[in-house]
Amino acid sequence: MMTDQNYRFRNQNILVEDRNRVSITGVEQVESFNDNTIILRTIKGGMVIKGEGLNVDRLNLDDGNVKISGVINGINYVEKASAQKKNLIGKIFK
C-alpha cells in the first residue's frame, strides 16, 4: 500500500565515502541492525549493508535519509516483491 510519504521518494541515491560512510535516500524503515549487518526497507526494495563496526549515525524517516558509518564491505538489494511476501530477515538469513 502506497502512502503519500512514498510518493515523495521517487529516486534513491547511495553515496559511499571512502568505504567508511554511506548516505542513503529513499529509506522507509530500518528493519534491524548490529555491528556487522544493517537491514533497510527502501523504495527500491530491501537493502542489506554488510561491514564491520557499523553504526546508524543519523536516521530521518520523514525525509527518508539514513547515514551509516563503519567499514562498508557490501551493499545488496533484496527483491521488493519477495520482501513483502516473506519476512525480510528470514529471507536474508535462510
C-alpha positions as a Markdown table, in Angstrom:
| # | Residue | x | y | z |
|---|---|---|---|---|
| 1 | Met | 0.0 | 0.0 | 0.0 |
| 2 | Met | 1.5 | 3.3 | -1.1 |
| 3 | Thr | 1.1 | 6.3 | 1.2 |
| 4 | Asp | 1.6 | 10.0 | 0.4 |
| 5 | Gln | 5.1 | 9.7 | 2.0 |
| 6 | Asn | 6.1 | 7.1 | -0.6 |
| 7 | Tyr | 5.3 | 9.4 | -3.5 |
| 8 | Arg | 7.9 | 11.9 | -2.3 |
| 9 | Phe | 10.7 | 9.3 | -2.6 |
| 10 | Arg | 10.8 | 8.6 | -6.3 |
| 11 | Asn | 14.6 | 8.4 | -6.5 |
| 12 | Gln | 17.1 | 6.6 | -4.4 |
| 13 | Asn | 20.7 | 7.7 | -4.0 |
| 14 | Ile | 23.6 | 5.8 | -2.3 |
| 15 | Leu | 26.8 | 7.7 | -1.6 |
| 16 | Val | 29.7 | 5.8 | -0.3 |
| 17 | Glu | 32.6 | 7.9 | 1.1 |
| 18 | Asp | 36.0 | 6.1 | 1.5 |
| 19 | Arg | 34.2 | 2.9 | 2.4 |
| 20 | Asn | 33.8 | 4.4 | 5.9 |
| 21 | Arg | 30.5 | 6.3 | 5.5 |
| 22 | Val | 27.3 | 5.8 | 3.4 |
| 23 | Ser | 24.3 | 8.1 | 2.9 |
| 24 | Ile | 21.1 | 6.6 | 1.5 |
| 25 | Thr | 17.9 | 8.3 | 0.4 |
| 26 | Gly | 14.5 | 6.7 | -0.1 |
| 27 | Val | 14.6 | 4.7 | 3.2 |
| 28 | Glu | 11.3 | 3.7 | 4.6 |
| 29 | Gln | 12.4 | 1.8 | 7.7 |
| 30 | Val | 15.4 | 0.2 | 9.4 |
| 31 | Glu | 14.4 | -3.4 | 9.9 |
| 32 | Ser | 17.4 | -4.4 | 12.1 |
| 33 | Phe | 21.0 | -3.6 | 12.7 |
| 34 | Asn | 24.1 | -4.7 | 14.5 |
| 35 | Asp | 27.8 | -4.2 | 14.2 |
| 36 | Asn | 28.1 | -6.3 | 11.0 |
| 37 | Thr | 24.7 | -6.0 | 9.2 |
| 38 | Ile | 22.1 | -3.3 | 8.7 |
| 39 | Ile | 18.8 | -4.2 | 7.0 |
| 40 | Leu | 16.7 | -1.4 | 5.5 |
| 41 | Arg | 13.4 | -1.3 | 3.7 |
| 42 | Thr | 13.7 | 1.3 | 0.8 |
| 43 | Ile | 11.5 | 2.5 | -2.0 |
| 44 | Lys | 13.5 | 0.2 | -4.3 |
| 45 | Gly | 13.3 | -2.9 | -2.1 |
| 46 | Gly | 15.0 | -4.4 | 0.8 |
| 47 | Met | 18.7 | -3.5 | 1.3 |
| 48 | Val | 21.4 | -5.2 | 3.2 |
| 49 | Ile | 24.6 | -3.4 | 4.2 |
| 50 | Lys | 27.4 | -5.7 | 5.4 |
| 51 | Gly | 30.6 | -4.4 | 7.2 |
| 52 | Glu | 32.5 | -4.0 | 10.4 |
| 53 | Gly | 31.7 | -1.7 | 13.3 |
| 54 | Leu | 28.5 | -0.4 | 11.5 |
| 55 | Asn | 26.5 | 2.3 | 13.2 |
| 56 | Val | 23.4 | 4.2 | 12.2 |
| 57 | Asp | 24.6 | 7.8 | 12.8 |
| 58 | Arg | 21.6 | 9.6 | 11.5 |
| 59 | Leu | 18.1 | 8.5 | 10.7 |
| 60 | Asn | 15.2 | 10.7 | 9.4 |
| 61 | Leu | 12.3 | 8.7 | 8.1 |
| 62 | Asp | 10.3 | 11.8 | 7.4 |
| 63 | Asp | 12.9 | 12.7 | 4.7 |
| 64 | Gly | 13.8 | 9.0 | 4.0 |
| 65 | Asn | 17.5 | 9.6 | 4.8 |
| 66 | Val | 20.0 | 7.5 | 6.7 |
| 67 | Lys | 23.7 | 7.9 | 7.4 |
| 68 | Ile | 25.8 | 4.9 | 8.4 |
| 69 | Ser | 29.4 | 4.8 | 9.5 |
| 70 | Gly | 31.9 | 1.9 | 9.8 |
| 71 | Val | 33.8 | -0.2 | 7.3 |
| 72 | Ile | 31.4 | -0.9 | 4.4 |
| 73 | Asn | 32.1 | -4.3 | 2.8 |
| 74 | Gly | 29.0 | -4.6 | 0.6 |
| 75 | Ile | 25.5 | -3.3 | -0.2 |
| 76 | Asn | 22.9 | -5.6 | -1.7 |
| 77 | Tyr | 19.3 | -5.2 | -2.7 |
| 78 | Val | 16.6 | -7.8 | -1.9 |
| 79 | Glu | 13.8 | -8.0 | -4.4 |
| 80 | Lys | 10.9 | -5.8 | -3.2 |
| 81 | Ala | 8.1 | -8.3 | -4.1 |
| 82 | Ser | 9.8 | -11.1 | -2.2 |
| 83 | Ala | 10.5 | -8.9 | 0.8 |
| 84 | Gln | 6.8 | -8.0 | 1.0 |
| 85 | Lys | 5.7 | -11.7 | 0.8 |
| 86 | Lys | 8.2 | -13.0 | 3.3 |
| 87 | Asn | 9.8 | -11.8 | 6.4 |
| 88 | Leu | 12.8 | -9.8 | 5.1 |
| 89 | Ile | 15.2 | -11.1 | 7.8 |
| 90 | Gly | 14.1 | -14.7 | 7.2 |
| 91 | Lys | 14.8 | -14.4 | 3.5 |
| 92 | Ile | 18.3 | -12.9 | 4.1 |
| 93 | Phe | 19.4 | -15.4 | 6.7 |
| 94 | Lys | 17.8 | -18.6 | 5.4 |
